[in-house]
Amino acid sequence: MAITIRTHLGSHEITLLGKGGTGEVYCARDTKLNHSSLCLMCLFVATYQAGYPHALPLKRRKRMMRKNIIWVFVPLFLVSITSQSSAQARGQAQGRGQAVAAPGRPAPGNMPGDYTFIPKADLEVLMGPTRGDRPARVVGVGGANLGAYILHYPAMKSATLNSFYHSEISELYYVIRGEGTAVLGGELENPRWSDPNSTGTKEVTGPTVNGTMKGYTTQKWSAGDVIIVPAGVPHMIGYEVTVPNDVLRVVFDPNKSIKAVPDREASMARLHAEGQQPQAQSPIARQIMRRLERFVINAASPKVQGGIRSARFTRFMREPSFGV
């Protein structure tokens, strides 16, 4: 194929850079990526223009060929280095998500989106008394969903290592209160997908794989601790719970696989769907129930007997109130 001034080969535009007695040099610009990172050199030492002075002495012809080669390679080297540096700079700017504004370009006063406020009372309603993983809010952020859940565990210990991982969502767990042990990482034996039509898959976990954990790590946690679990990592946060807990579970859902919970009404609807009655228990009643749970655990100790146990119960019930 004859190469003209601007010949297209696929997504590359071929441009003639120069020619001489030793051949021709071309530059290939990728029109999709908009950079010239590839330079093509066609060197034809044995091809000369018509009328080339072949009758010149051999030494002079060799000297002219060396000069021509120098004038071909030097521009080629400079163009190649410059184009690659420009491409790298553009790639770094794109990698920062277009965060670098063009010189003289005014910064926007805001960007699309809105904030979400979740009052303490809405979170307290979701805190037990039964075990559950309940959404406070699941809202859109850009092209993804961001969810805030309250995870409540009573005192318990799992009899098996049957667990799971989520294929699309990543999670952050912040322990508000309580103590326990999680099993994290490793892999699942006999993995199988959960029911895609179940309420848990649609509203809590997204697409999930179940199985028996092996090669895991145990990690104790208590109030104030944070655990981050990326998508695809097997985990069981409540493998053993020594003190009843409440955990704030933050979910990042890039593919919006979980149902949105935009307001309090939607959150309470989810609570009613699992048979809970949020109005049936006042904040004081919830605190009494949590203290009773803790007292039962403390009373199980062989050192706590008779009057000592009664005194401890009375003192325990008089503790100052605590909140979220």
GULUM-794992 format. One record per residue (C-alpha): residue number from 1; x, y, z. Coordinates in nm, 2 decimals. Layout:
BEGIN
@pos: NUM, px: X, py: Y, pz: Z
...
END
This chain:
BEGIN
@pos: 1, px: 0.00, py: 0.00, pz: 0.00
@pos: 2, px: 0.13, py: 0.34, pz: -0.09
@pos: 3, px: 0.18, py: 0.57, pz: 0.21
@pos: 4, px: 0.07, py: 0.93, pz: 0.15
@pos: 5, px: 0.09, py: 1.23, pz: 0.38
@pos: 6, px: -0.19, py: 1.11, pz: 0.61
@pos: 7, px: -0.25, py: 0.74, pz: 0.56
@pos: 8, px: -0.47, py: 0.56, pz: 0.82
@pos: 9, px: -0.38, py: 0.21, pz: 0.94
@pos: 10, px: -0.65, py: 0.10, pz: 1.18
@pos: 11, px: -0.66, py: 0.36, pz: 1.46
@pos: 12, px: -0.32, py: 0.50, pz: 1.37
@pos: 13, px: -0.26, py: 0.80, pz: 1.14
@pos: 14, px: 0.07, py: 0.78, pz: 0.96
@pos: 15, px: 0.26, py: 1.10, pz: 0.88
@pos: 16, px: 0.59, py: 1.14, pz: 0.69
@pos: 17, px: 0.85, py: 1.31, pz: 0.91
@pos: 18, px: 1.13, py: 1.33, pz: 0.66
@pos: 19, px: 1.33, py: 1.15, pz: 0.39
@pos: 20, px: 1.69, py: 1.13, pz: 0.27
@pos: 21, px: 1.93, py: 0.92, pz: 0.08
@pos: 22, px: 1.90, py: 0.65, pz: 0.34
@pos: 23, px: 1.53, py: 0.62, pz: 0.34
@pos: 24, px: 1.21, py: 0.77, pz: 0.50
@pos: 25, px: 1.08, py: 0.83, pz: 0.86
@pos: 26, px: 0.72, py: 0.81, pz: 0.96
@pos: 27, px: 0.53, py: 0.89, pz: 1.28
@pos: 28, px: 0.22, py: 0.69, pz: 1.38
@pos: 29, px: -0.04, py: 0.87, pz: 1.60
@pos: 30, px: -0.30, py: 0.67, pz: 1.78
@pos: 31, px: -0.63, py: 0.86, pz: 1.71
@pos: 32, px: -0.81, py: 0.69, pz: 1.99
@pos: 33, px: -0.56, py: 0.76, pz: 2.27
@pos: 34, px: -0.46, py: 1.09, pz: 2.10
@pos: 35, px: -0.09, py: 1.06, pz: 2.14
@pos: 36, px: 0.21, py: 0.97, pz: 1.92
@pos: 37, px: 0.39, py: 0.70, pz: 2.12
@pos: 38, px: 0.49, py: 0.49, pz: 1.82
@pos: 39, px: 0.73, py: 0.61, pz: 1.55
@pos: 40, px: 0.80, py: 0.40, pz: 1.25
@pos: 41, px: 1.12, py: 0.43, pz: 1.05
@pos: 42, px: 1.15, py: 0.28, pz: 0.70
@pos: 43, px: 1.51, py: 0.26, pz: 0.62
@pos: 44, px: 1.60, py: 0.16, pz: 0.27
@pos: 45, px: 1.98, py: 0.18, pz: 0.23
@pos: 46, px: 1.97, py: 0.02, pz: -0.11
@pos: 47, px: 1.70, py: 0.25, pz: -0.25
@pos: 48, px: 1.80, py: 0.59, pz: -0.39
@pos: 49, px: 1.62, py: 0.86, pz: -0.57
@pos: 50, px: 1.66, py: 0.87, pz: -0.95
@pos: 51, px: 1.96, py: 1.06, pz: -1.05
@pos: 52, px: 2.15, py: 1.00, pz: -0.73
@pos: 53, px: 2.52, py: 1.06, pz: -0.80
@pos: 54, px: 2.65, py: 0.70, pz: -0.80
@pos: 55, px: 2.96, py: 0.81, pz: -0.97
@pos: 56, px: 3.10, py: 0.98, pz: -0.66
@pos: 57, px: 3.40, py: 0.83, pz: -0.50
@pos: 58, px: 3.32, py: 0.55, pz: -0.26
@pos: 59, px: 3.46, py: 0.73, pz: 0.05
@pos: 60, px: 3.25, py: 1.04, pz: -0.02
@pos: 61, px: 2.93, py: 0.82, pz: -0.07
@pos: 62, px: 2.99, py: 0.65, pz: 0.27
@pos: 63, px: 3.04, py: 0.99, pz: 0.44
@pos: 64, px: 2.71, py: 1.12, pz: 0.30
@pos: 65, px: 2.53, py: 0.80, pz: 0.41
@pos: 66, px: 2.66, py: 0.85, pz: 0.77
@pos: 67, px: 2.54, py: 1.21, pz: 0.77
@pos: 68, px: 2.20, py: 1.11, pz: 0.64
@pos: 69, px: 2.17, py: 0.84, pz: 0.91
@pos: 70, px: 2.25, py: 1.09, pz: 1.18
@pos: 71, px: 1.99, py: 1.33, pz: 1.06
@pos: 72, px: 1.73, py: 1.05, pz: 1.05
@pos: 73, px: 1.80, py: 0.90, pz: 1.39
@pos: 74, px: 1.83, py: 1.22, pz: 1.60
@pos: 75, px: 1.49, py: 1.36, pz: 1.51
@pos: 76, px: 1.33, py: 1.02, pz: 1.55
@pos: 77, px: 1.48, py: 0.98, pz: 1.90
@pos: 78, px: 1.37, py: 1.33, pz: 2.01
@pos: 79, px: 1.01, py: 1.28, pz: 1.87
@pos: 80, px: 0.98, py: 0.94, pz: 2.04
@pos: 81, px: 1.10, py: 1.06, pz: 2.38
@pos: 82, px: 0.88, py: 1.37, pz: 2.37
@pos: 83, px: 0.56, py: 1.19, pz: 2.26
@pos: 84, px: 0.61, py: 0.92, pz: 2.53
@pos: 85, px: 0.66, py: 1.18, pz: 2.80
@pos: 86, px: 0.35, py: 1.36, pz: 2.69
@pos: 87, px: 0.15, py: 1.04, pz: 2.69
@pos: 88, px: 0.27, py: 0.95, pz: 3.04
@pos: 89, px: 0.17, py: 1.30, pz: 3.17
@pos: 90, px: -0.18, py: 1.27, pz: 3.02
@pos: 91, px: -0.22, py: 0.92, pz: 3.17
@pos: 92, px: -0.12, py: 1.04, pz: 3.51
@pos: 93, px: -0.38, py: 1.32, pz: 3.49
@pos: 94, px: -0.65, py: 1.08, pz: 3.38
@pos: 95, px: -0.55, py: 0.84, pz: 3.66
@pos: 96, px: -0.63, py: 1.11, pz: 3.91
@pos: 97, px: -0.98, py: 1.12, pz: 3.78
@pos: 98, px: -0.95, py: 1.45, pz: 3.60
@pos: 99, px: -0.89, py: 1.61, pz: 3.94
@pos: 100, px: -0.62, py: 1.85, pz: 3.79
@pos: 101, px: -0.80, py: 2.15, pz: 3.65
@pos: 102, px: -0.68, py: 2.31, pz: 3.34
@pos: 103, px: -0.49, py: 2.64, pz: 3.40
@pos: 104, px: -0.73, py: 2.93, pz: 3.42
@pos: 105, px: -1.03, py: 2.70, pz: 3.45
@pos: 106, px: -1.27, py: 2.81, pz: 3.73
@pos: 107, px: -1.35, py: 2.54, pz: 4.00
@pos: 108, px: -1.72, py: 2.45, pz: 4.03
@pos: 109, px: -1.90, py: 2.56, pz: 4.34
@pos: 110, px: -2.04, py: 2.21, pz: 4.39
@pos: 111, px: -2.10, py: 1.89, pz: 4.21
@pos: 112, px: -2.41, py: 1.67, pz: 4.15
@pos: 113, px: -2.54, py: 1.50, pz: 4.46
@pos: 114, px: -2.70, py: 1.57, pz: 4.80
@pos: 115, px: -2.62, py: 1.48, pz: 5.16
@pos: 116, px: -2.80, py: 1.23, pz: 5.38
@pos: 117, px: -2.86, py: 1.28, pz: 5.76
@pos: 118, px: -2.95, py: 0.98, pz: 5.98
@pos: 119, px: -3.06, py: 1.09, pz: 6.33
@pos: 120, px: -2.95, py: 0.89, pz: 6.64
@pos: 121, px: -3.31, py: 0.79, pz: 6.71
@pos: 122, px: -3.33, py: 0.61, pz: 6.37
@pos: 123, px: -3.02, py: 0.41, pz: 6.45
@pos: 124, px: -3.14, py: 0.32, pz: 6.80
@pos: 125, px: -3.46, py: 0.17, pz: 6.67
@pos: 126, px: -3.26, py: -0.08, pz: 6.47
@pos: 127, px: -3.04, py: -0.19, pz: 6.76
@pos: 128, px: -3.19, py: -0.52, pz: 6.86
@pos: 129, px: -3.31, py: -0.68, pz: 7.07
@pos: 130, px: -3.30, py: -0.97, pz: 6.83
@pos: 131, px: -3.02, py: -1.05, pz: 6.59
@pos: 132, px: -3.03, py: -0.87, pz: 6.27
@pos: 133, px: -2.86, py: -0.67, pz: 5.99
@pos: 134, px: -3.09, py: -0.38, pz: 5.93
@pos: 135, px: -3.06, py: -0.09, pz: 5.68
@pos: 136, px: -3.08, py: 0.26, pz: 5.81
@pos: 137, px: -3.02, py: 0.42, pz: 5.47
@pos: 138, px: -2.90, py: 0.30, pz: 5.12
@pos: 139, px: -2.86, py: 0.60, pz: 4.89
@pos: 140, px: -2.71, py: 0.68, pz: 4.55
@pos: 141, px: -2.36, py: 0.84, pz: 4.54
@pos: 142, px: -2.26, py: 0.90, pz: 4.18
@pos: 143, px: -2.30, py: 0.58, pz: 3.99
@pos: 144, px: -2.29, py: 0.36, pz: 4.31
@pos: 145, px: -2.49, py: 0.30, pz: 4.63
@pos: 146, px: -2.37, py: 0.37, pz: 4.98
@pos: 147, px: -2.54, py: 0.20, pz: 5.27
@pos: 148, px: -2.55, py: 0.24, pz: 5.65
@pos: 149, px: -2.67, py: -0.07, pz: 5.84
@pos: 150, px: -2.70, py: -0.16, pz: 6.21
@pos: 151, px: -2.58, py: -0.52, pz: 6.28
@pos: 152, px: -2.68, py: -0.66, pz: 6.62
@pos: 153, px: -2.56, py: -0.98, pz: 6.78
@pos: 154, px: -2.66, py: -1.12, pz: 7.11
@pos: 155, px: -2.41, py: -1.33, pz: 7.31
@pos: 156, px: -2.35, py: -1.64, pz: 7.10
@pos: 157, px: -2.09, py: -1.86, pz: 6.93
@pos: 158, px: -2.13, py: -2.03, pz: 6.59
@pos: 159, px: -2.12, py: -2.40, pz: 6.60
@pos: 160, px: -1.98, py: -2.43, pz: 6.24
@pos: 161, px: -1.76, py: -2.23, pz: 6.01
@pos: 162, px: -2.03, py: -2.19, pz: 5.74
@pos: 163, px: -1.97, py: -1.84, pz: 5.60
@pos: 164, px: -1.98, py: -1.64, pz: 5.29
@pos: 165, px: -1.83, py: -1.35, pz: 5.08
@pos: 166, px: -2.00, py: -1.08, pz: 4.88
@pos: 167, px: -1.90, py: -1.07, pz: 4.51
@pos: 168, px: -2.00, py: -0.70, pz: 4.45
@pos: 169, px: -2.01, py: -0.50, pz: 4.77
@pos: 170, px: -1.73, py: -0.40, pz: 5.01
@pos: 171, px: -1.79, py: -0.33, pz: 5.37
@pos: 172, px: -1.66, py: -0.13, pz: 5.67
@pos: 173, px: -1.76, py: -0.24, pz: 6.02
@pos: 174, px: -1.74, py: 0.00, pz: 6.31
@pos: 175, px: -1.81, py: -0.15, pz: 6.65
@pos: 176, px: -2.03, py: 0.08, pz: 6.86
@pos: 177, px: -2.05, py: -0.15, pz: 7.16
@pos: 178, px: -1.98, py: -0.51, pz: 7.25
@pos: 179, px: -1.70, py: -0.76, pz: 7.22
@pos: 180, px: -1.64, py: -1.07, pz: 7.01
@pos: 181, px: -1.43, py: -1.26, pz: 6.76
@pos: 182, px: -1.44, py: -1.26, pz: 6.38
@pos: 183, px: -1.30, py: -1.51, pz: 6.14
@pos: 184, px: -1.16, py: -1.34, pz: 5.82
@pos: 185, px: -0.99, py: -1.43, pz: 5.49
@pos: 186, px: -0.89, py: -1.77, pz: 5.36
@pos: 187, px: -1.12, py: -1.93, pz: 5.11
@pos: 188, px: -1.45, py: -2.12, pz: 5.10
@pos: 189, px: -1.49, py: -2.50, pz: 5.05
@pos: 190, px: -1.78, py: -2.62, pz: 4.83
@pos: 191, px: -1.87, py: -2.26, pz: 4.73
@pos: 192, px: -2.22, py: -2.20, pz: 4.60
@pos: 193, px: -2.43, py: -1.89, pz: 4.51
@pos: 194, px: -2.70, py: -1.78, pz: 4.75
@pos: 195, px: -3.06, py: -1.74, pz: 4.62
@pos: 196, px: -3.06, py: -1.43, pz: 4.40
@pos: 197, px: -3.43, py: -1.38, pz: 4.47
@pos: 198, px: -3.41, py: -1.39, pz: 4.85
@pos: 199, px: -3.48, py: -1.07, pz: 5.06
@pos: 200, px: -3.13, py: -1.09, pz: 5.21
@pos: 201, px: -2.96, py: -1.09, pz: 4.87
@pos: 202, px: -3.17, py: -0.80, pz: 4.74
@pos: 203, px: -3.16, py: -0.58, pz: 5.04
@pos: 204, px: -2.86, py: -0.67, pz: 5.26
@pos: 205, px: -2.58, py: -0.86, pz: 5.09
@pos: 206, px: -2.60, py: -0.84, pz: 4.72
@pos: 207, px: -2.48, py: -1.15, pz: 4.52
@pos: 208, px: -2.32, py: -1.38, pz: 4.78
@pos: 209, px: -2.12, py: -1.70, pz: 4.77
@pos: 210, px: -2.17, py: -1.94, pz: 5.07
@pos: 211, px: -1.93, py: -2.22, pz: 5.19
@pos: 212, px: -1.72, py: -2.35, pz: 5.47
@pos: 213, px: -1.42, py: -2.13, pz: 5.56
@pos: 214, px: -1.07, py: -2.26, pz: 5.57
@pos: 215, px: -0.73, py: -2.09, pz: 5.60
@pos: 216, px: -0.89, py: -1.81, pz: 5.79
@pos: 217, px: -0.76, py: -1.57, pz: 6.06
@pos: 218, px: -0.93, py: -1.50, pz: 6.39
@pos: 219, px: -0.95, py: -1.14, pz: 6.50
@pos: 220, px: -1.09, py: -1.02, pz: 6.84
@pos: 221, px: -1.28, py: -0.69, pz: 6.83
@pos: 222, px: -1.44, py: -0.45, pz: 7.08
@pos: 223, px: -1.60, py: -0.10, pz: 7.09
@pos: 224, px: -1.42, py: 0.15, pz: 6.87
@pos: 225, px: -1.26, py: -0.11, pz: 6.64
@pos: 226, px: -1.29, py: -0.10, pz: 6.26
@pos: 227, px: -1.28, py: -0.39, pz: 6.01
@pos: 228, px: -1.27, py: -0.34, pz: 5.64
@pos: 229, px: -1.38, py: -0.63, pz: 5.42
@pos: 230, px: -1.34, py: -0.59, pz: 5.04
@pos: 231, px: -1.56, py: -0.78, pz: 4.79
@pos: 232, px: -1.46, py: -1.14, pz: 4.76
@pos: 233, px: -1.31, py: -1.19, pz: 5.11
@pos: 234, px: -1.48, py: -1.46, pz: 5.32
@pos: 235, px: -1.58, py: -1.33, pz: 5.67
@pos: 236, px: -1.79, py: -1.40, pz: 5.97
@pos: 237, px: -1.79, py: -1.10, pz: 6.20
@pos: 238, px: -2.00, py: -1.26, pz: 6.47
@pos: 239, px: -1.83, py: -1.59, pz: 6.49
@pos: 240, px: -1.82, py: -1.55, pz: 6.87
@pos: 241, px: -1.99, py: -1.27, pz: 7.06
@pos: 242, px: -1.89, py: -1.25, pz: 7.43
@pos: 243, px: -2.07, py: -0.92, pz: 7.50
@pos: 244, px: -2.39, py: -0.83, pz: 7.30
@pos: 245, px: -2.31, py: -0.57, pz: 7.04
@pos: 246, px: -2.42, py: -0.31, pz: 6.79
@pos: 247, px: -2.21, py: -0.26, pz: 6.48
@pos: 248, px: -2.24, py: 0.02, pz: 6.22
@pos: 249, px: -2.19, py: -0.16, pz: 5.88
@pos: 250, px: -2.11, py: 0.07, pz: 5.59
@pos: 251, px: -2.16, py: -0.08, pz: 5.24
@pos: 252, px: -2.01, py: 0.04, pz: 4.91
@pos: 253, px: -2.21, py: -0.10, pz: 4.63
@pos: 254, px: -2.07, py: 0.01, pz: 4.29
@pos: 255, px: -2.32, py: -0.18, pz: 4.08
@pos: 256, px: -2.63, py: -0.09, pz: 4.28
@pos: 257, px: -2.71, py: -0.45, pz: 4.35
@pos: 258, px: -2.88, py: -0.37, pz: 4.68
@pos: 259, px: -3.22, py: -0.21, pz: 4.70
@pos: 260, px: -3.22, py: 0.16, pz: 4.79
@pos: 261, px: -3.35, py: 0.27, pz: 5.13
@pos: 262, px: -3.37, py: 0.65, pz: 5.08
@pos: 263, px: -3.56, py: 0.75, pz: 5.40
@pos: 264, px: -3.68, py: 0.65, pz: 5.74
@pos: 265, px: -4.01, py: 0.51, pz: 5.61
@pos: 266, px: -3.82, py: 0.26, pz: 5.39
@pos: 267, px: -3.60, py: 0.17, pz: 5.68
@pos: 268, px: -3.90, py: 0.11, pz: 5.91
@pos: 269, px: -4.07, py: -0.09, pz: 5.64
@pos: 270, px: -3.78, py: -0.33, pz: 5.63
@pos: 271, px: -3.80, py: -0.36, pz: 6.01
@pos: 272, px: -4.17, py: -0.44, pz: 6.00
@pos: 273, px: -4.11, py: -0.70, pz: 5.73
@pos: 274, px: -3.90, py: -0.91, pz: 5.96
@pos: 275, px: -4.16, py: -0.89, pz: 6.24
@pos: 276, px: -4.00, py: -0.62, pz: 6.46
@pos: 277, px: -4.21, py: -0.34, pz: 6.62
@pos: 278, px: -3.99, py: -0.04, pz: 6.65
@pos: 279, px: -4.23, py: 0.16, pz: 6.87
@pos: 280, px: -4.27, py: -0.12, pz: 7.12
@pos: 281, px: -3.94, py: -0.05, pz: 7.31
@pos: 282, px: -3.84, py: 0.29, pz: 7.45
@pos: 283, px: -3.47, py: 0.39, pz: 7.48
@pos: 284, px: -3.48, py: 0.32, pz: 7.85
@pos: 285, px: -3.62, py: -0.03, pz: 7.79
@pos: 286, px: -3.34, py: -0.10, pz: 7.54
@pos: 287, px: -3.08, py: 0.00, pz: 7.79
@pos: 288, px: -3.23, py: -0.22, pz: 8.05
@pos: 289, px: -3.24, py: -0.51, pz: 7.82
@pos: 290, px: -2.87, py: -0.46, pz: 7.72
@pos: 291, px: -2.77, py: -0.44, pz: 8.09
@pos: 292, px: -2.97, py: -0.75, pz: 8.17
@pos: 293, px: -2.78, py: -0.93, pz: 7.89
@pos: 294, px: -2.45, py: -0.82, pz: 8.03
@pos: 295, px: -2.56, py: -0.91, pz: 8.39
@pos: 296, px: -2.65, py: -1.27, pz: 8.28
@pos: 297, px: -2.30, py: -1.31, pz: 8.13
@pos: 298, px: -2.14, py: -1.17, pz: 8.45
@pos: 299, px: -2.36, py: -1.38, pz: 8.68
@pos: 300, px: -2.24, py: -1.70, pz: 8.50
@pos: 301, px: -1.90, py: -1.66, pz: 8.67
@pos: 302, px: -1.86, py: -1.91, pz: 8.96
@pos: 303, px: -1.71, py: -1.62, pz: 9.17
@pos: 304, px: -2.04, py: -1.43, pz: 9.17
@pos: 305, px: -2.27, py: -1.60, pz: 9.43
@pos: 306, px: -2.56, py: -1.50, pz: 9.66
@pos: 307, px: -2.55, py: -1.15, pz: 9.80
@pos: 308, px: -2.25, py: -1.06, pz: 9.59
@pos: 309, px: -2.46, py: -1.13, pz: 9.28
@pos: 310, px: -2.75, py: -0.93, pz: 9.41
@pos: 311, px: -2.53, py: -0.63, pz: 9.50
@pos: 312, px: -2.37, py: -0.64, pz: 9.16
@pos: 313, px: -2.71, py: -0.65, pz: 8.99
@pos: 314, px: -2.83, py: -0.34, pz: 9.19
@pos: 315, px: -2.52, py: -0.15, pz: 9.12
@pos: 316, px: -2.52, py: -0.24, pz: 8.76
@pos: 317, px: -2.88, py: -0.12, pz: 8.71
@pos: 318, px: -2.79, py: 0.21, pz: 8.86
@pos: 319, px: -2.52, py: 0.29, pz: 8.61
@pos: 320, px: -2.56, py: 0.62, pz: 8.42
@pos: 321, px: -2.74, py: 0.59, pz: 8.09
@pos: 322, px: -2.53, py: 0.54, pz: 7.78
@pos: 323, px: -2.62, py: 0.61, pz: 7.42
@pos: 324, px: -2.50, py: 0.54, pz: 7.07
END
